[in-house]
């Protein structure tokens, strides 16, 4: 069965409708402005980053600590309202050596994205970020790392307020 556009409710529009002024629009001032809200948990997380602090959330019921923070526990589905400062250190959970940038440009020295389990958070909870100040051949899972922060006056409340994580020299 072939569908006919006249069989559907509504008012179909054509190019002539726009040219003849039958449709009200303001094309000359098309704007792409928008606003968005970070929400309570991520808003606090980003404010913490601006202050040089990694924040997590603790579930009062099951005691799980997650980063980035959220308002509902993923384990017991209870509200999470306690935000706690965590260490800016952690352990490399997994990593990759990337010889292509996000805009598909080949690079000689790889970028090293990693998932870092943040100290003080529950096991297997951390953030994805880049590693720096490390020879790619020396990166390993389980390696201890510490955040390298932007200077305070340059922070804007974004994950990029942490420049990268670098290896911690262990005694």
C-alpha positions in Angstrom: 0.0 0.0 0.0 1.4 3.4 -1.0 1.0 6.2 1.5 -0.3 9.5 0.3 0.7 12.6 2.1 -2.9 13.9 2.0 -4.0 10.9 4.1 -2.1 12.1 7.1 -3.5 14.9 9.4 -1.6 18.2 9.6 -0.7 20.9 7.3 2.1 20.1 4.8 4.4 23.0 4.0 6.2 23.7 0.8 8.9 26.2 -0.3 6.2 28.5 -1.7 4.6 28.8 1.7 7.8 30.4 3.1 8.3 32.6 0.0 4.7 33.9 0.2 4.9 34.7 3.9 2.4 32.1 4.9 4.8 30.8 7.6 6.1 33.1 10.3 9.9 32.7 10.9 12.9 34.9 11.4 15.7 33.4 9.5 18.0 36.5 9.5 18.4 36.2 13.3 18.8 32.5 13.7 20.6 32.0 17.0 22.3 29.0 18.4 22.4 30.2 22.0 21.5 27.7 24.7 21.7 27.2 28.4 22.1 24.1 30.4 22.2 23.2 34.0 24.8 20.8 35.5 22.5 19.6 38.1 23.2 19.2 41.8 25.8 16.4 41.8 27.9 17.4 38.7 27.5 21.1 39.6 29.2 20.4 43.0 31.8 18.1 41.3 32.8 20.9 38.8 32.9 23.5 41.6 35.2 21.2 43.5 37.5 20.8 40.5 37.7 24.6 40.3 38.8 24.6 43.9 41.3 21.8 43.3 39.2 19.1 45.0 37.9 15.8 43.5 34.5 15.2 45.1 32.7 11.9 45.4 29.3 11.0 46.8 28.7 8.4 49.6 25.6 6.3 49.9 24.3 6.3 53.5 22.7 2.9 53.0 25.3 0.7 51.3 28.3 3.0 52.0 29.5 3.0 48.4 31.6 6.0 47.4 31.4 7.1 43.7 33.2 9.6 41.6 31.9 11.6 39.7 29.2 12.0 42.3 25.5 11.3 41.5 22.3 11.7 43.4 21.1 8.0 43.3 23.2 5.0 44.3 23.6 2.6 41.4 23.8 -0.4 43.8 20.8 0.1 46.1 18.9 3.0 44.3 18.8 5.1 47.5 19.4 8.9 47.4 22.9 10.1 47.8 23.3 13.5 49.4 26.7 13.3 51.1 29.5 14.8 49.0 33.0 14.1 50.3 36.4 15.2 49.2 38.6 12.5 47.8 42.4 12.3 47.2 43.8 13.6 43.9 45.7 10.3 43.6 44.8 6.9 42.3 45.6 3.8 40.4 45.6 3.2 36.6 42.8 0.7 36.0 43.3 0.6 32.2 44.8 2.8 29.5 45.4 3.1 25.8 48.2 4.5 23.6 46.5 6.7 21.0 48.5 7.7 17.9 45.5 9.6 16.4 44.0 12.7 17.9 40.3 13.3 18.4 40.2 15.2 15.1 41.9 12.2 13.3 45.4 13.6 13.0 48.3 11.2 13.3 50.8 12.0 16.0 54.3 10.7 16.7 54.1 10.7 20.5 50.9 9.0 21.8 48.3 10.6 24.0 47.6 8.2 26.9 43.9 8.2 28.1 43.4 6.1 31.2 40.7 5.2 33.7 42.0 6.1 37.1 40.5 4.6 40.2 40.5 7.5 42.6 41.8 6.9 46.2 39.0 7.1 48.7 36.3 5.9 46.2 34.9 2.4 46.2 36.8 -0.1 44.1 36.4 0.3 40.3 35.2 3.9 40.6 37.2 6.6 39.0 37.5 8.9 36.1 38.9 8.9 32.6 41.7 11.3 32.0 45.1 11.6 30.3 48.4 10.5 31.7 51.4 12.8 31.3 55.1 13.0 32.3 55.5 9.3 31.6 57.2 7.2 28.9 54.5 5.3 27.1 56.6 2.1 27.5 56.5 2.5 31.3 52.7 2.9 31.7 51.1 -0.1 33.4 47.9 -1.1 35.0 48.2 -0.7 38.8 50.6 2.3 38.4 50.0 5.0 41.1 49.3 8.5 39.8 48.6 12.0 41.0 46.7 14.8 39.5 48.6 17.8 38.0 46.3 20.8 38.3 46.0 24.0 36.4 47.1 27.1 38.4 44.1 28.2 40.6 43.6 31.5 38.6 43.2 29.5 35.3 40.6 27.0 36.6 37.1 27.2 35.2 35.2 24.4 36.8 35.8 21.7 34.2 37.5 18.3 34.1 40.3 20.1 32.2 41.2 21.9 35.5 43.2 18.7 35.9 45.8 18.8 33.2 46.7 15.2 33.5 47.8 12.5 36.0 51.5 11.7 36.4 53.2 8.7 38.0 53.9 8.9 41.7 57.5 7.9 42.6 57.0 5.1 45.1 59.7 4.5 47.7 
